[in-house]
Amino acid sequence: MSKLAKLKARLKTCPKDFTWDEATTLLEGCGFNLVPKTGPSKASHRRFFNEKTGRVFMLARPHPESTLKLYMVKNLLSFLIEEGCIDE
């Protein structure tokens, strides 16, 4: 089982300890690229863009810890299901 497949299976369980790095790896594996921040904004939200579909996913980078909140994990899961990257 590949790392991407393991992350997909882990996300489906809605773990309370899903990290920013895991989310980034999963989104990149599904064809999304992290859009670099522009300007002096100090906001923690980051955009992930998929060139093929034109879709954007916004995700707040948690700080100081790296663990995503449960609602963020659920939003990520539902988005990736909608995108067809994860089977229901």
PABAFI-421279 format. One record per atom (N, C-alpha, C): x, y, z; residue in one letter; residue number from 1. Coordinates in pm, 1 decimal, padded with zeros to 6 digits. Example, Ala and Ser with C-alpha at 12.3 -4.5 7.8 and 13.67 -1.06 7.14 Angstrom:
2
+----------+----------+----------+--------+-----+
:       px :       py :       pz : residu : num :
+----------+----------+----------+--------+-----+
:  01319.0 : -00569.0 :  00780.0 :      A :   1 :
:  01230.0 : -00450.0 :  00780.0 :      A :   1 :
:  01320.0 : -00330.0 :  00780.0 :      A :   1 :
:  01285.0 : -00225.0 :  00708.0 :      S :   2 :
:  01367.0 : -00106.0 :  00714.0 :      S :   2 :
:  01290.0 :  00003.0 :  00787.0 :      S :   2 :
+----------+----------+----------+--------+-----+
# end
This chain:
88
+----------+----------+----------+--------+-----+
:       px :       py :       pz : residu : num :
+----------+----------+----------+--------+-----+
:  00084.3 : -00116.8 :  00000.0 :      M :   1 :
:  00000.0 :  00000.0 :  00000.0 :      M :   1 :
:  00089.9 :  00124.5 :  00000.0 :      M :   1 :
:  00063.7 :  00217.9 : -00090.7 :      S :   2 :
:  00146.3 :  00337.5 : -00103.0 :      S :   2 :
:  00118.5 :  00435.8 :  00011.0 :      S :   2 :
:  00207.7 :  00530.8 :  00026.1 :      K :   3 :
:  00192.2 :  00632.9 :  00130.2 :      K :   3 :
:  00063.3 :  00711.4 :  00108.7 :      K :   3 :
:  00032.1 :  00742.7 : -00017.2 :      L :   4 :
: -00089.1 :  00817.1 : -00049.1 :      L :   4 :
: -00213.3 :  00736.0 : -00013.0 :      L :   4 :
: -00212.7 :  00608.2 : -00043.4 :      A :   5 :
: -00325.9 :  00521.5 : -00010.6 :      A :   5 :
: -00343.9 :  00511.3 :  00141.0 :      A :   5 :
: -00232.8 :  00505.6 :  00213.4 :      K :   6 :
: -00240.0 :  00500.0 :  00360.0 :      K :   6 :
: -00297.6 :  00629.4 :  00416.7 :      K :   6 :
: -00257.3 :  00743.0 :  00359.7 :      L :   7 :
: -00310.2 :  00871.0 :  00406.5 :      L :   7 :
: -00459.9 :  00883.8 :  00377.6 :      L :   7 :
: -00502.0 :  00835.3 :  00260.8 :      K :   8 :
: -00644.5 :  00837.7 :  00227.6 :      K :   8 :
: -00723.7 :  00753.2 :  00325.7 :      K :   8 :
: -00674.0 :  00634.2 :  00354.9 :      A :   9 :
: -00742.5 :  00545.0 :  00449.3 :      A :   9 :
: -00744.8 :  00607.0 :  00589.0 :      A :   9 :
: -00637.5 :  00670.1 :  00627.5 :      R :  10 :
: -00631.0 :  00735.0 :  00759.4 :      R :  10 :
: -00728.2 :  00851.9 :  00767.9 :      R :  10 :
: -00736.4 :  00932.9 :  00662.4 :      L :  11 :
: -00826.9 :  01047.2 :  00661.2 :      L :  11 :
: -00972.4 :  01002.7 :  00672.7 :      L :  11 :
: -01005.3 :  00890.3 :  00611.4 :      K :  12 :
: -01143.5 :  00839.7 :  00615.8 :      K :  12 :
: -01190.0 :  00807.9 :  00757.3 :      K :  12 :
: -01096.0 :  00786.3 :  00848.9 :      T :  13 :
: -01133.2 :  00757.2 :  00987.5 :      T :  13 :
: -01152.5 :  00884.5 :  01069.8 :      T :  13 :
: -01130.0 :  01002.0 :  01008.4 :      C :  14 :
: -01139.3 :  01132.5 :  01075.4 :      C :  14 :
: -01059.6 :  01135.4 :  01205.4 :      C :  14 :
: -00928.9 :  01111.1 :  01196.5 :      P :  15 :
: -00847.2 :  01109.2 :  01318.6 :      P :  15 :
: -00833.4 :  01248.3 :  01379.5 :      P :  15 :
: -00818.4 :  01251.9 :  01509.1 :      K :  16 :
: -00802.1 :  01379.7 :  01579.4 :      K :  16 :
: -00657.9 :  01428.6 :  01576.7 :      K :  16 :
: -00567.5 :  01346.9 :  01522.8 :      D :  17 :
: -00426.4 :  01384.8 :  01519.6 :      D :  17 :
: -00371.2 :  01396.6 :  01377.3 :      D :  17 :
: -00458.0 :  01429.8 :  01280.5 :      F :  18 :
: -00414.4 :  01446.8 :  01141.7 :      F :  18 :
: -00336.6 :  01577.9 :  01132.6 :      F :  18 :
: -00217.7 :  01573.4 :  01074.3 :      T :  19 :
: -00129.7 :  01689.9 :  01075.4 :      T :  19 :
: -00133.9 :  01769.1 :  00944.6 :      T :  19 :
: -00080.4 :  01889.9 :  00953.4 :      W :  20 :
: -00069.3 :  01977.5 :  00837.5 :      W :  20 :
:  00015.6 :  01910.8 :  00728.8 :      W :  20 :
:  00126.2 :  01847.9 :  00767.8 :      D :  21 :
:  00213.5 :  01781.8 :  00670.3 :      D :  21 :
:  00141.8 :  01667.5 :  00599.5 :      D :  21 :
:  00061.1 :  01590.7 :  00673.3 :      E :  22 :
: -00015.6 :  01482.3 :  00612.2 :      E :  22 :
: -00117.8 :  01539.0 :  00513.1 :      E :  22 :
: -00185.2 :  01647.1 :  00551.7 :      A :  23 :
: -00284.9 :  01709.4 :  00463.9 :      A :  23 :
: -00219.4 :  01762.5 :  00336.7 :      A :  23 :
: -00104.1 :  01826.6 :  00352.8 :      T :  24 :
: -00031.9 :  01880.5 :  00237.0 :      T :  24 :
:  00011.7 :  01769.0 :  00143.2 :      T :  24 :
:  00065.7 :  01661.4 :  00197.3 :      T :  25 :
:  00107.8 :  01547.1 :  00116.9 :      T :  25 :
: -00010.8 :  01486.9 :  00042.7 :      T :  25 :
: -00122.5 :  01474.2 :  00110.7 :      L :  26 :
: -00242.4 :  01416.6 :  00050.0 :      L :  26 :
: -00295.3 :  01505.7 : -00061.7 :      L :  26 :
: -00304.4 :  01635.4 : -00037.0 :      L :  27 :
: -00352.7 :  01727.4 : -00140.2 :      L :  27 :
: -00259.7 :  01728.9 : -00261.1 :      L :  27 :
: -00129.9 :  01728.2 : -00236.6 :      E :  28 :
: -00034.1 :  01725.9 : -00347.7 :      E :  28 :
: -00045.6 :  01596.0 : -00426.7 :      E :  28 :
: -00071.5 :  01485.2 : -00357.9 :      G :  29 :
: -00090.2 :  01357.3 : -00425.0 :      G :  29 :
: -00217.1 :  01352.4 : -00508.3 :      G :  29 :
: -00311.5 :  01439.4 : -00476.4 :      C :  30 :
: -00437.7 :  01447.5 : -00551.5 :      C :  30 :
: -00432.7 :  01556.8 : -00657.9 :      C :  30 :
: -00314.2 :  01612.1 : -00683.0 :      G :  31 :
: -00297.3 :  01708.1 : -00792.3 :      G :  31 :
: -00305.4 :  01854.5 : -00753.0 :      G :  31 :
: -00307.4 :  01884.5 : -00624.2 :      F :  32 :
: -00313.7 :  02023.6 : -00578.4 :      F :  32 :
: -00175.2 :  02073.8 : -00543.5 :      F :  32 :
: -00152.2 :  02201.2 : -00571.0 :      N :  33 :
: -00025.0 :  02264.7 : -00537.5 :      N :  33 :
: -00050.2 :  02376.9 : -00438.7 :      N :  33 :
:  00037.2 :  02389.7 : -00341.3 :      L :  34 :
:  00028.3 :  02497.2 : -00243.8 :      L :  34 :
:  00064.9 :  02628.0 : -00313.3 :      L :  34 :
: -00027.1 :  02724.6 : -00307.8 :      V :  35 :
: -00003.7 :  02854.0 : -00370.5 :      V :  35 :
:  00078.2 :  02939.4 : -00274.1 :      V :  35 :
:  00190.3 :  02993.8 : -00320.0 :      P :  36 :
:  00273.0 :  03075.7 : -00230.1 :      P :  36 :
:  00196.8 :  03200.1 : -00183.4 :      P :  36 :
:  00222.3 :  03239.1 : -00058.4 :      K :  37 :
:  00161.8 :  03360.7 : -00006.0 :      K :  37 :
:  00217.5 :  03480.5 : -00079.5 :      K :  37 :
:  00130.1 :  03578.4 : -00100.4 :      T :  38 :
:  00175.4 :  03702.2 : -00162.3 :      T :  38 :
:  00138.7 :  03817.9 : -00069.8 :      T :  38 :
:  00219.5 :  03917.3 : -00069.5 :      G :  39 :
:  00192.3 :  04035.6 :  00011.5 :      G :  39 :
:  00225.9 :  04015.9 :  00158.0 :      G :  39 :
:  00196.8 :  04118.5 :  00236.0 :      P :  40 :
:  00235.1 :  04117.8 :  00377.3 :      P :  40 :
:  00133.9 :  04050.5 :  00470.3 :      P :  40 :
:  00038.5 :  03978.0 :  00416.6 :      S :  41 :
: -00066.1 :  03915.3 :  00498.2 :      S :  41 :
: -00006.4 :  03819.7 :  00601.2 :      S :  41 :
: -00060.9 :  03825.5 :  00722.9 :      K :  42 :
: -00016.4 :  03734.7 :  00827.9 :      K :  42 :
: -00120.2 :  03625.8 :  00852.6 :      K :  42 :
: -00218.7 :  03616.3 :  00765.8 :      A :  43 :
: -00324.1 :  03516.5 :  00781.3 :      A :  43 :
: -00266.1 :  03375.8 :  00769.4 :      A :  43 :
: -00328.2 :  03281.8 :  00839.4 :      S :  44 :
: -00276.4 :  03145.0 :  00840.7 :      S :  44 :
: -00337.7 :  03058.5 :  00730.9 :      S :  44 :
: -00437.5 :  03109.6 :  00660.2 :      H :  45 :
: -00501.3 :  03029.9 :  00554.7 :      H :  45 :
: -00409.8 :  03016.9 :  00434.1 :      H :  45 :
: -00407.0 :  02896.0 :  00381.4 :      R :  46 :
: -00327.3 :  02867.8 :  00262.1 :      R :  46 :
: -00419.5 :  02812.2 :  00154.6 :      R :  46 :
: -00384.8 :  02841.5 :  00030.0 :      R :  47 :
: -00464.4 :  02793.8 : -00082.6 :      R :  47 :
: -00391.2 :  02681.8 : -00154.5 :      R :  47 :
: -00468.4 :  02581.2 : -00192.6 :      F :  48 :
: -00418.8 :  02470.3 : -00273.9 :      F :  48 :
: -00496.2 :  02474.8 : -00404.5 :      F :  48 :
: -00426.1 :  02473.9 : -00516.9 :      F :  49 :
: -00488.7 :  02489.0 : -00647.7 :      F :  49 :
: -00460.4 :  02367.3 : -00734.5 :      F :  49 :
: -00565.1 :  02320.5 : -00803.9 :      N :  50 :
: -00551.9 :  02209.6 : -00897.3 :      N :  50 :
: -00565.0 :  02266.3 : -01038.3 :      N :  50 :
: -00457.7 :  02262.8 : -01115.2 :      E :  51 :
: -00458.0 :  02320.4 : -01249.9 :      E :  51 :
: -00553.0 :  02247.2 : -01343.9 :      E :  51 :
: -00566.1 :  02116.2 : -01328.3 :      K :  52 :
: -00652.1 :  02037.8 : -01418.5 :      K :  52 :
: -00799.0 :  02070.8 : -01399.3 :      K :  52 :
: -00842.5 :  02083.4 : -01275.6 :      T :  53 :
: -00984.2 :  02106.4 : -01247.9 :      T :  53 :
: -01016.1 :  02253.4 : -01223.8 :      T :  53 :
: -00914.2 :  02333.6 : -01191.8 :      G :  54 :
: -00936.5 :  02474.1 : -01161.6 :      G :  54 :
: -00992.5 :  02497.6 : -01021.8 :      G :  54 :
: -00996.6 :  02392.8 : -00941.0 :      R :  55 :
: -01053.5 :  02402.9 : -00806.1 :      R :  55 :
: -00948.6 :  02451.8 : -00706.7 :      R :  55 :
: -00997.8 :  02522.3 : -00605.2 :      V :  56 :
: -00912.9 :  02573.9 : -00497.5 :      V :  56 :
: -00966.3 :  02521.7 : -00365.1 :      V :  56 :
: -00874.7 :  02481.4 : -00276.6 :      F :  57 :
: -00912.8 :  02439.7 : -00141.7 :      F :  57 :
: -00835.1 :  02526.1 : -00043.8 :      F :  57 :
: -00908.0 :  02589.0 :  00048.0 :      M :  58 :
: -00846.2 :  02673.4 :  00150.7 :      M :  58 :
: -00834.1 :  02592.8 :  00279.1 :      M :  58 :
: -00718.4 :  02602.7 :  00341.4 :      L :  59 :
: -00694.7 :  02532.4 :  00467.0 :      L :  59 :
: -00609.9 :  02620.9 :  00557.4 :      L :  59 :
: -00656.0 :  02637.4 :  00680.7 :      A :  60 :
: -00579.9 :  02718.3 :  00776.7 :      A :  60 :
: -00466.0 :  02634.8 :  00832.3 :      A :  60 :
: -00348.3 :  02690.3 :  00826.9 :      R :  61 :
: -00232.5 :  02620.2 :  00883.3 :      R :  61 :
: -00233.8 :  02641.2 :  01034.9 :      R :  61 :
: -00246.9 :  02532.5 :  01109.2 :      P :  62 :
: -00252.8 :  02546.5 :  01254.6 :      P :  62 :
: -00118.0 :  02588.1 :  01313.5 :      P :  62 :
: -00125.9 :  02663.7 :  01421.7 :      H :  63 :
: -00004.7 :  02704.9 :  01490.0 :      H :  63 :
: -00037.2 :  02728.7 :  01636.1 :      H :  63 :
:  00044.2 :  02706.8 :  01729.1 :      P :  64 :
:  00182.6 :  02662.9 :  01713.6 :      P :  64 :
:  00194.4 :  02512.3 :  01690.2 :      P :  64 :
:  00089.5 :  02435.5 :  01720.7 :      E :  65 :
:  00096.0 :  02291.0 :  01694.2 :      E :  65 :
:  00066.2 :  02266.4 :  01546.2 :      E :  65 :
:  00083.4 :  02145.8 :  01501.5 :      S :  66 :
:  00062.7 :  02116.6 :  01359.2 :      S :  66 :
: -00060.4 :  02028.7 :  01334.8 :      S :  66 :
: -00136.2 :  01999.3 :  01440.5 :      T :  67 :
: -00252.3 :  01912.1 :  01427.7 :      T :  67 :
: -00374.3 :  01991.5 :  01382.1 :      T :  67 :
: -00442.8 :  01939.0 :  01279.5 :      L :  68 :
: -00563.6 :  02004.2 :  01229.5 :      L :  68 :
: -00679.1 :  01982.9 :  01326.8 :      L :  68 :
: -00768.4 :  02079.6 :  01331.6 :      K :  69 :
: -00891.3 :  02066.3 :  01409.3 :      K :  69 :
: -00980.2 :  01964.6 :  01338.7 :      K :  69 :
: -01070.1 :  01901.4 :  01414.2 :      L :  70 :
: -01154.3 :  01796.2 :  01358.4 :      L :  70 :
: -01241.7 :  01848.3 :  01243.4 :      L :  70 :
: -01295.0 :  01971.0 :  01255.3 :      Y :  71 :
: -01377.4 :  02024.7 :  01147.3 :      Y :  71 :
: -01296.8 :  02041.7 :  01019.2 :      Y :  71 :
: -01167.2 :  02072.1 :  01031.7 :      M :  72 :
: -01080.6 :  02085.6 :  00914.3 :      M :  72 :
: -01060.6 :  01950.5 :  00847.0 :      M :  72 :
: -01043.0 :  01847.5 :  00927.9 :      V :  73 :
: -01025.6 :  01711.7 :  00876.1 :      V :  73 :
: -01152.0 :  01669.4 :  00800.9 :      V :  73 :
: -01268.5 :  01697.6 :  00858.1 :      K :  74 :
: -01395.0 :  01660.6 :  00793.5 :      K :  74 :
: -01414.6 :  01739.0 :  00664.0 :      K :  74 :
: -01379.5 :  01867.5 :  00664.4 :      N :  75 :
: -01390.3 :  01947.5 :  00541.7 :      N :  75 :
: -01297.5 :  01894.7 :  00432.8 :      N :  75 :
: -01176.7 :  01858.2 :  00471.4 :      L :  76 :
: -01080.6 :  01803.1 :  00375.8 :      L :  76 :
: -01132.8 :  01671.8 :  00318.0 :      L :  76 :
: -01184.7 :  01586.1 :  00402.5 :      L :  77 :
: -01238.1 :  01458.2 :  00357.3 :      L :  77 :
: -01353.5 :  01478.9 :  00260.3 :      L :  77 :
: -01449.8 :  01563.3 :  00295.2 :      S :  78 :
: -01564.7 :  01582.9 :  00206.6 :      S :  78 :
: -01523.1 :  01646.6 :  00074.3 :      S :  78 :
: -01425.2 :  01737.4 :  00078.4 :      F :  79 :
: -01375.9 :  01799.1 : -00044.8 :      F :  79 :
: -01310.1 :  01696.6 : -00135.8 :      F :  79 :
: -01225.1 :  01610.6 : -00078.7 :      L :  80 :
: -01155.3 :  01511.2 : -00160.7 :      L :  80 :
: -01249.9 :  01403.0 : -00212.1 :      L :  80 :
: -01356.4 :  01374.1 : -00139.3 :      I :  81 :
: -01459.6 :  01282.5 : -00190.0 :      I :  81 :
: -01530.4 :  01347.3 : -00308.2 :      I :  81 :
: -01565.3 :  01474.4 : -00293.4 :      E :  82 :
: -01631.1 :  01550.0 : -00400.1 :      E :  82 :
: -01542.8 :  01556.8 : -00525.1 :      E :  82 :
: -01413.2 :  01569.2 : -00503.6 :      E :  83 :
: -01317.0 :  01577.1 : -00615.4 :      E :  83 :
: -01295.8 :  01440.0 : -00681.6 :      E :  83 :
: -01337.2 :  01333.0 : -00616.3 :      G :  84 :
: -01317.6 :  01199.8 : -00671.2 :      G :  84 :
: -01181.9 :  01142.1 : -00637.9 :      G :  84 :
: -01110.3 :  01205.7 : -00549.4 :      C :  85 :
: -00977.0 :  01159.1 : -00510.1 :      C :  85 :
: -00986.3 :  01046.7 : -00405.5 :      C :  85 :
: -01095.1 :  01050.3 : -00327.6 :      I :  86 :
: -01118.0 :  00948.8 : -00224.6 :      I :  86 :
: -01256.2 :  00888.4 : -00247.4 :      I :  86 :
: -01264.8 :  00755.3 : -00241.1 :      D :  87 :
: -01393.3 :  00687.1 : -00253.9 :      D :  87 :
: -01468.5 :  00695.0 : -00121.9 :      D :  87 :
: -01601.5 :  00702.1 : -00132.8 :      E :  88 :
: -01681.9 :  00708.4 : -00010.6 :      E :  88 :
: -01678.8 :  00581.7 :  00067.4 :      E :  88 :
+----------+----------+----------+--------+-----+
# end
